[in-house]
Amino acid sequence: MSLVLIVLALFRSGAQDKTIIIVETGLPYTSQSWFYEGRGNSFSGEEISKNWDEGRRITSIAYTNNGWFCTMAKNTGIGMQSYKVDSDWPGDWIDEKWKADYHITALARSGSEWCVVMSQGSGYSSQRYMRDTWDQIRDWYSKNINEGYFMTDAVFSGKYWTVVMSRTPKYSSQGYLFANTYDDLVEQVKTKVWDRSYRVHHIVYGNNVYLVTYGNYGSDNGRGQSYVVDPSDVSGYIDKKWNDSARISYIGGGYAGSSSGSGSGGRYLGKRTGRFYYVSDTNQQAELNFYWNNGDYLASSSTLGIGYGSFPRYVLRDETADSYVFYRANLEMSGRITVLEYLPKMIVSKGWNRIVLEKAVMGEDMILTKEISKEEYDKISQAKANFFNGIGLGGSNQNNSSGGSGDDGGASYVDGPCKYCGGGGGCSSCNGTGLKYNSYGGYYDQCPSCSGSGRCFNCRGTGKQRTY
């Protein structure tokens, strides 16, 4: 069978997750089945139990733009299986299973959950894994290749790569490459893999790139192979391949990645990271911060926190043709997201020119229609403060003289530098960044002192305080 890349859909550059399907002829699998849960749904496991009862074993699992996606088959050579779904990396559980002669045979990560499948009878004799940036993994991979290990699974979790390497007769050689775009993937797989008589082992999408492992199989190296990224009709594609005597050998998915920077104006596959300032047609204001945390795209607003009592946090959970839909959420110390579906949502247009904060002000929607600079935002804030103070709503004495007598009964004051920020106006707790490192979760969260604004809590960023 000639090696032909089947492309049934254009690369979706805006999708966070991918559905990558590799099929091969010559696989021993029989009675293969597959299923997915649907995007955004939790992992249920009901179909796995049903297929186990019928004698099938899990051959691949991934979180894709179709949600949790799993393939199972008979005649895999795999014995007993077990899987673990957890919001945290299940390191202790893996150690216990290793002691019982299980090995990791499938690995996946959604926005909030890990799924690790471990099996007996996989043919693996020893196994290791590493979770870190690729700069750190690169040398570790080379060291393990030299010791007879091969990469048998990998996933990107929004911040780190997790790579599993095993001693296995399945492969006799292996290398890897990165492709920056879909077209680059097509070209490199053809010229560096198939034209050199190698076969693709895995394709994982993460951190804005495709990671491809490839090389020789231990046997049956001439079997046919094809793959597809984001097919428009998953069922139709698989049925066609089954009719051609090919079977699914691998399902891949993954995250586009996360940005560690918080600089204004950053773009990330159509999504922004950093702090942005908006006004409405009626001069309502909101300061919004968009950032990535462990694979989830979050937003928060210190401005609205005044009304809520604490700054509200949102998490992206739905996407329409023209908008991102954020739900109110709690971010626990472990990093786990709890979506509060009963609370008002935030809807952000993909053009970033309209943001609807449902019931944000006195039960009414706040509709932000214009992005402005921080300087413009601060001027509007100061003008409002001056107005309220001028009509007596600010609660402050407007006599700014240094005299000791008058209608104020002898009270007088002068403006001096703020004792907390020293006159700089920035938050002394986070040095004006708006972010504090969460040692429990291992990520940066918004500073609790300034609610993410970066401004001094005492002087509200003015650098001054009144001394009476």
Number of C-alpha atoms within 10 A of each C-alpha: 9 8 16 12 13 13 15 15 12 12 15 12 13 11 15 21 24 27 22 22 22 20 20 21 19 14 17 11 18 13 12 19 17 19 16 19 18 15 17 16 12 14 18 11 13 8 16 19 12 11 19 16 10 12 13 24 25 26 23 22 26 30 32 29 21 20 22 25 23 23 22 24 24 20 14 18 12 18 13 12 18 14 19 15 18 14 16 14 16 14 9 9 12 19 12 11 17 17 9 11 15 25 27 26 23 23 24 26 27 28 21 17 20 20 23 23 21 22 25 20 15 20 15 21 14 14 18 15 17 16 18 14 13 14 8 12 18 11 11 13 21 13 12 16 18 9 10 15 26 26 25 23 23 26 25 27 27 23 21 20 19 20 20 22 22 24 20 19 15 17 20 15 15 18 18 15 16 16 18 13 14 16 11 14 18 15 13 17 21 17 11 15 21 17 12 11 14 20 24 21 21 22 28 23 27 25 20 18 19 22 20 20 23 22 21 20 19 12 11 11 15 14 16 17 22 20 23 17 21 22 21 12 10 14 12 11 15 18 13 11 17 16 9 11 13 22 25 26 19 21 25 27 32 31 28 23 26 22 19 14 11 18 14 16 11 15 12 16 12 12 15 22 23 19 22 20 21 23 22 17 11 10 12 15 22 22 19 19 23 21 25 24 25 21 23 22 22 22 24 23 23 25 19 19 14 12 13 12 9 14 18 19 23 24 27 20 17 13 15 9 7 10 16 18 18 24 23 22 21 16 17 11 14 14 20 19 21 14 18 14 11 8 12 17 21 24 20 20 16 16 11 16 12 19 24 18 20 16 15 17 13 8 9 10 14 22 23 23 18 16 20 13 12 15 10 14 19 14 12 16 14 13 12 12 13 14 13 14 15 14 10 12 11 13 10 11 13 14 14 11 11 11 11 11 11 10 7 11 8 9 15 19 17 13 12 13 17 21 12 19 23 14 17 18 23 26 26 18 20 20 16 20 19 25 22 17 13 15 11 10 17 13 18 16 21 24 21 16 19 24 23 26 26 24 26 26 18 19 21 17 20 18 21 21 18 14 11 9
